[in-house]
Amino acid sequence: MEAENELTSKVKSRIDLAKECSIVADSLIKSSQLISAVNRIYFSMYYALVAAALRDGTVLKSDDEALLWLKNQAKEGGKFSERMFEMFQQAHTNRIRVDYEVELELNEGDVNVMFDTMQEFAEVLISYAETGEVVRQIVDIEDEEVAADDEFEVEQMIAEELHNHIVLVPWDFSEVASYALQHAVRFAQKVKGRITLLHIVKKDKEIKPAEDKLAKEAHEAISTYGITTDYIVKVGNIFTEISEVANEIKAKLVVMGTHGVKGMQKITGSYALKVIADTKSPFIVVQSPPEHDEVRNIVFPVDYRREIKQKLNQARMFARLYDAKFHICIPKTINSTLTLQKTTHNLKFVRSFFKANNIDFEVHYVDGTTDFADATLKFSGETKPDLIMILVTKDISIADFILGAEEQRIIANDAKIPVMCVNPLHAKTYTYKTGYA
């Protein structure tokens, strides 16, 4: 028993070191200390690996021993995949190069990709060190097939995609709110759902007058569109109440009107994205009334983020409802090798998923920019799709709210194309600061 407790203690100490290195790496990236960040990224992976080996009773005392142990485990029939060995080997190479000042061009995008890789790698090994079970593998995805583990993950995400049919419309009695209602009706009719109008007041004494006005709006919507419409009046502010109500009623979708960047600031201040990011339901943000009854063409940007796959549940739903065609767009030129590898990996997965589900799509490589948001805006401005489907940045920072994240540029696009904002599922997100959220 004493030996077992000692082993458990040693495993835990290595896991704690891995988490500590991850937190430090994150801080170093944010302060632009990229060389030091690369070093901490490697050691987060190293200590996660040491913890996993200790679980098996193997003590690793050097980088070379760690590489050899993982290489043996990655052989056919081993616990871990060859891809995991390649990830660790690349992290080791990066660390050696920065430690010995060998020429290595670094930018924040590259190091963020390294950080994402580290989190993915360490998640698997820490889970194994804690439980003795390999909860999932990290594998390469072939162009024509969907890896079983990822396919299962996506199937879990779409299992409840038509479970709830409430469409929430934040309502401030403005013209753009009426535009949002028109878009919401178009969707609700397709899913045989209903509309809920939400108005926020500042004081309790304002509730009754607001309810009287909102009741008339709801009645008019029923008369005009023939769709069930109810309403909610809440005391508070839009920064919190929209997301709280959407989560409480389990809205299938939130459709919100805005006047571009200026309107976003007018309606929600610099916290426009926070309203969206704090809500479990996807948002569609609109600036004008719908031009067509059907959603036929959807721009689907693909980048390097692992969470990009979480847009697929919404894509499949829209493909079912509208028989829509998806236009995958990425920059023709991606300067960072690491970003290119991650993006190519995601592109293969998305193509495979679309093919497996008989979803019509086309891949577009946008020339003239290396920026993902610019590529999306350029392609959308030229082709005028019915919808742009984007992923909201995970853990948006205060700087993003003040300076404007890339999502805000797309939401406020000059062509006034509706934008669906999909939030990463936090239940599937692992961070060393909070564990599984």
C-alpha positions in Angstrom: 0.0 0.0 0.0 2.8 2.4 0.9 4.5 1.7 -2.5 1.3 2.3 -4.3 0.7 5.6 -2.5 4.3 6.7 -3.3 3.7 5.9 -7.0 0.5 7.9 -7.0 2.2 10.8 -5.4 5.0 10.7 -8.0 2.5 10.6 -10.9 0.6 13.5 -9.4 3.7 15.6 -9.0 4.6 15.1 -12.7 1.1 16.0 -13.8 1.3 19.1 -11.7 4.5 20.0 -13.3 3.0 19.5 -16.8 0.1 21.8 -15.9 2.4 24.4 -14.4 4.5 24.5 -17.6 1.3 24.9 -19.6 0.2 27.9 -17.6 3.6 29.5 -17.8 3.7 28.9 -21.6 0.3 30.5 -22.0 1.5 33.5 -20.1 4.8 33.7 -22.1 2.9 33.7 -25.4 0.6 36.5 -24.3 3.7 38.6 -23.3 5.4 37.7 -26.7 8.3 35.8 -25.0 8.0 33.1 -27.7 11.4 31.4 -27.3 10.7 30.7 -23.6 7.2 29.6 -24.5 8.5 27.0 -26.8 10.7 25.6 -24.1 7.8 25.4 -21.6 5.5 23.8 -24.2 8.0 21.0 -24.6 8.4 20.4 -20.9 4.6 20.3 -20.4 4.5 17.5 -22.9 7.6 15.9 -21.3 6.2 15.8 -17.8 2.9 14.5 -19.1 4.8 11.7 -20.8 6.9 11.0 -17.7 3.6 10.7 -15.6 2.1 8.2 -18.1 5.3 6.1 -18.1 5.3 6.1 -14.3 1.8 4.8 -14.3 3.3 1.8 -16.1 6.1 1.6 -13.6 8.7 3.0 -16.0 11.0 5.8 -14.7 12.2 8.2 -17.5 15.2 10.3 -16.7 16.1 12.0 -19.9 14.7 13.3 -23.2 16.2 10.3 -25.1 14.5 7.8 -22.8 11.2 9.6 -23.2 11.5 9.6 -27.0 12.4 5.9 -27.0 9.6 4.9 -24.6 6.9 6.7 -26.6 8.3 5.3 -29.9 7.9 1.8 -28.5 4.4 2.5 -27.3 3.5 3.9 -30.7 4.4 0.7 -32.5 1.5 -1.4 -33.8 -0.6 -2.7 -31.0 0.9 -0.1 -28.5 -1.0 2.2 -26.3 -0.4 5.4 -28.2 -0.4 6.4 -31.9 2.5 7.2 -34.2 1.1 10.6 -34.5 1.7 11.2 -30.8 5.3 10.2 -31.2 5.7 12.6 -34.1 4.2 15.4 -32.1 6.6 14.9 -29.2 9.5 14.5 -31.5 8.7 17.8 -33.2 8.3 19.6 -29.8 11.7 18.2 -28.8 13.3 19.4 -32.0 11.7 22.9 -31.5 13.0 23.1 -28.0 16.6 22.1 -28.9 16.6 24.7 -31.7 15.5 27.6 -29.5 17.7 26.5 -26.5 20.8 26.4 -28.7 19.8 29.4 -30.8 19.6 27.5 -34.0 17.8 29.6 -36.6 14.0 29.1 -36.0 11.6 31.7 -37.3 8.8 32.2 -34.7 5.6 34.2 -34.7 2.7 34.1 -32.3 0.6 32.1 -34.7 3.2 29.3 -34.9 3.6 29.2 -31.1 -0.1 29.1 -30.6 -0.3 26.1 -32.8 2.4 24.5 -30.8 0.5 25.3 -27.6 -2.7 23.7 -29.1 -0.7 20.6 -30.0 0.7 20.4 -26.5 -2.8 20.6 -24.9 -4.1 17.9 -27.2 -1.0 15.6 -26.6 -1.0 16.2 -22.8 -4.7 15.7 -22.4 -4.4 12.1 -23.6 -1.3 11.3 -21.5 -2.5 12.9 -18.3 -5.8 11.1 -18.6 -3.9 7.8 -19.0 -1.7 8.7 -16.0 -4.7 9.4 -13.9 -7.0 6.5 -14.9 -4.8 3.9 -16.6 -7.0 4.1 -19.7 -6.5 5.6 -23.1 -9.6 7.6 -23.6 -8.8 8.5 -27.3 -6.1 8.4 -29.8 -4.6 11.2 -31.9 -4.3 10.1 -35.4 -3.8 11.4 -38.9 -6.9 11.6 -41.0 -6.7 10.2 -44.6 -8.2 12.3 -47.3 -11.1 10.0 -48.0 -12.1 8.7 -44.6 -13.1 9.9 -41.2 -11.1 8.6 -38.2 -13.3 6.5 -35.9 -12.6 8.5 -32.7 -13.3 11.8 -34.4 -16.4 10.4 -36.1 -17.8 9.3 -32.8 -17.1 12.7 -31.3 -19.0 14.5 -34.1 -21.9 12.0 -33.9 -22.2 12.8 -30.2 -22.4 16.5 -31.1 -25.1 16.1 -33.7 -27.2 13.6 -31.6 -29.3 16.4 -30.2 -29.2 18.8 -33.1 -33.0 18.8 -33.7 -33.9 18.2 -30.0 -35.0 21.8 -29.2 -36.8 24.2 -31.6 -36.9 27.5 -29.7 -35.5 30.4 -31.7 -34.6 33.4 -29.4 -34.7 36.9 -30.8 -33.3 39.8 -28.6 -35.9 42.6 -29.1 -35.3 46.3 -28.7 -38.2 47.5 -30.9 -35.7 48.6 -33.6 -35.7 48.0 -37.3 -32.8 45.6 -37.1 -34.7 43.6 -34.5 -37.4 43.2 -37.1 -34.8 42.0 -39.5 -33.7 39.4 -37.0 -37.2 38.2 -36.5 -37.6 37.7 -40.3 -34.5 35.5 -40.3 -35.7 33.7 -37.2 -39.0 32.9 -38.7 -37.4 31.5 -41.8 -35.4 29.0 -39.6 -38.3 28.3 -37.2 -40.6 27.4 -40.0 -38.1 24.9 -41.3 -37.8 23.1 -38.0 -41.4 23.5 -37.0 -40.3 25.5 -34.1 -41.4 28.7 -32.2 -40.1 32.2 -31.6 -39.3 33.8 -28.2 -38.8 37.5 -28.1 -36.5 38.8 -25.3 -36.5 42.4 -24.1 -34.2 43.6 -21.3 -35.2 46.5 -19.0 -33.2 48.2 -16.3 -35.8 48.5 -13.5 -38.7 46.4 -12.2 -41.2 49.2 -12.8 -40.5 48.9 -16.5 -41.5 45.3 -16.8 -45.3 45.8 -17.2 -45.1 48.5 -19.8 -42.5 46.4 -21.7 -44.7 43.3 -21.5 -47.7 45.2 -22.9 -45.6 46.4 -25.9 -44.0 43.0 -26.4 -47.3 41.2 -26.3 -48.5 43.3 -29.3 -45.2 42.5 -31.2 -45.7 38.8 -30.5 -49.4 38.9 -31.6 -48.4 40.8 -34.8 -45.7 38.1 -35.5 -48.3 35.4 -35.1 -50.7 37.2 -37.5 -48.0 38.0 -40.1 -46.0 34.7 -40.1 -48.4 32.2 -38.6 -45.8 30.9 -36.2 -46.1 30.5 -32.4 -44.4 33.5 -30.8 -44.1 34.2 -27.1 -42.0 36.7 -25.1 -39.9 37.2 -22.1 -39.0 40.5 -20.2 -36.0 40.4 -17.9 -34.5 43.0 -15.6 -30.7 43.3 -16.1 -28.4 44.1 -19.0 -27.8 42.6 -22.3 -24.3 41.6 -21.5 -25.6 38.8 -19.3 -29.3 38.3 -19.8 -29.3 37.2 -23.4 -26.9 34.3 -22.7 -28.6 33.4 -19.5 -32.0 33.2 -21.0 -30.8 31.4 -24.1 -29.1 28.8 -21.9 -32.1 28.6 -19.6 -34.6 27.9 -22.3 -32.1 25.8 -24.3 -32.7 27.9 -27.4 -31.8 26.1 -30.6 -30.6 29.3 -32.1 -30.3 33.0 -31.2 -30.9 35.5 -34.0 -29.7 39.1 -33.2 -29.8 42.2 -35.3 -27.0 44.8 -35.5 -25.7 47.8 -37.4 -22.3 46.4 -38.1 -19.4 47.5 -35.8 -21.0 50.8 -34.9 -24.3 49.0 -34.1 -22.5 46.2 -32.2 -21.0 48.9 -30.0 -24.3 50.7 -29.7 -26.3 47.6 -28.8 -23.8 45.7 -26.7 -20.8 47.9 -26.2 -17.3 46.5 -26.7 -18.7 43.2 -25.2 -20.6 42.1 -28.3 -18.5 39.0 -28.7 -18.8 38.2 -25.0 -22.6 38.0 -25.3 -22.1 35.4 -28.1 -19.2 33.5 -26.5 -21.0 33.1 -23.2 -24.0 31.4 -24.8 -24.2 27.7 -25.5 -26.6 28.2 -28.4 -25.2 29.3 -31.8 -25.9 32.9 -32.9 -26.9 34.3 -36.2 -26.1 38.0 -36.4 -27.9 40.0 -39.1 -27.7 43.5 -40.5 -30.5 43.4 -43.0 -33.6 41.5 -43.9 -33.2 38.1 -45.7 -32.8 38.3 -49.4 -34.0 34.8 -50.1 -36.4 32.3 -48.5 -33.9 29.5 -48.6 -30.3 29.3 -47.4 -28.6 27.8 -50.5 -24.9 28.9 -50.2 -22.9 28.9 -47.0 -19.3 30.0 -46.6 -17.5 27.6 -44.3 -14.0 28.9 -43.3 -11.5 26.3 -42.2 -8.4 27.2 -40.2 -5.9 25.4 -37.9 -8.0 25.2 -34.7 -8.9 21.8 -33.4 -12.3 23.0 -32.4 -13.2 23.8 -36.1 -14.8 20.3 -36.3 -17.5 21.5 -33.9 -19.1 23.6 -36.7 -20.0 20.3 -38.4 -23.1 19.7 -36.4 -24.6 23.0 -37.6 -23.4 22.3 -41.1 -25.1 19.0 -41.2 -28.3 20.5 -39.9 -28.4 23.2 -42.5 -27.6 20.7 -45.2 -30.6 18.7 -44.1 -32.9 21.6 -43.8 -32.0 23.6 -46.9 -30.0 21.2 -49.2 -27.4 23.9 -49.0 -24.0 23.9 -50.7 -21.0 24.7 -48.5 -18.1 26.8 -49.8 -14.9 25.9 -47.8 -12.5 28.8 -48.0 -8.9 29.1 -46.8 -6.0 31.4 -47.8 -4.1 30.2 -50.9 -0.9 31.0 -49.1 -0.2 30.1 -45.5 3.3 31.2 -44.4 3.6 29.2 -41.2 4.4 25.5 -41.8 2.8 24.5 -38.5 -0.4 26.4 -39.3 -0.5 24.9 -42.8 -0.2 21.4 -41.3 -3.0 22.0 -38.9 -5.2 23.6 -41.5 -4.6 20.8 -44.0 -5.5 18.3 -41.3 -8.8 20.0 -40.6 -9.5 20.4 -44.3 -9.1 16.7 -44.8 -11.5 15.9 -42.0 -14.2 18.4 -43.1 -14.0 17.1 -46.7 -14.3 13.5 -45.5 -17.2 14.4 -43.2 -19.1 16.2 -46.0 -18.5 13.3 -48.4 -19.7 10.7 -45.9 -22.9 12.7 -45.3 -23.6 13.5 -49.0 -23.2 17.2 -48.4 -22.5 19.3 -51.5 -19.3 21.4 -51.1 -16.5 23.1 -53.0 -13.1 24.1 -51.7 -11.9 27.6 -52.6 -8.3 28.8 -52.1 -8.4 32.6 -51.7 -5.5 34.5 -53.3 -4.0 37.8 -52.2 -4.0 37.3 -48.5 -2.5 35.0 -45.8 -5.0 36.1 -43.2 -7.9 33.7 -42.5 -10.5 36.4 -41.7 -9.5 38.5 -44.7 -9.8 35.4 -46.9 -13.3 34.8 -45.6 -14.3 38.5 -46.1 -12.8 38.7 -49.6 -14.5 35.5 -50.8 -17.8 36.3 -49.2 -17.8 39.9 -50.6 -17.2 38.5 -54.1 -19.7 35.6 -54.0 -22.5 37.0 -51.7 -23.5 33.8 -50.0 -26.6 33.4 -47.8 -24.7 32.7 -44.7 -21.1 32.7 -43.3 -20.5 30.0 -40.6 -17.7 30.8 -38.2 -16.2 29.5 -35.0 -16.0 31.9 -32.0 -12.5 32.1 -30.5 -12.3 30.0 -27.3 -11.6 32.0 -24.2 -11.9 35.5 -25.8 -9.8 38.0 -23.8 -10.5 41.5 -22.7 -8.1 42.7 -25.5 -10.3 41.0 -28.0 -13.4 42.9 -26.8 -11.6 46.2 -26.8 -9.6 45.9 -30.0 -11.9 43.6 -31.9 -11.3 39.9 -32.6 -11.3 38.6 -36.1 -14.9 37.3 -35.6 -16.1 40.9 -35.1 -14.7 41.9 -38.5 -16.6 39.1 -40.1 -19.8 39.7 -38.2 -19.7 43.4 -39.3 -18.9 42.6 -42.9 -19.7 45.4 -45.4 -21.8 43.0 -47.6 -24.2 42.6 -44.7 -24.2 38.8 -45.0 -25.7 37.0 -42.0 -23.0 35.3 -39.8 -23.6 32.2 -37.8 -21.3 32.1 -34.7 -20.7 28.6 -33.3 -19.2 28.3 -29.8 -16.7 25.6 -29.0 -18.3 23.0 -26.6 -16.7 23.8 -23.3 -17.7 20.4 -22.0 -15.2 19.0 -24.5 -12.5 21.5 -23.8 -9.6 20.7 -21.5 -7.4 23.4 -20.0 -4.7 23.0 -17.4 -6.1 26.0 -15.5 -9.6 24.5 -15.0 -9.5 20.9 -16.0 -12.6 19.7 -17.9 -15.0 22.6 -18.0 
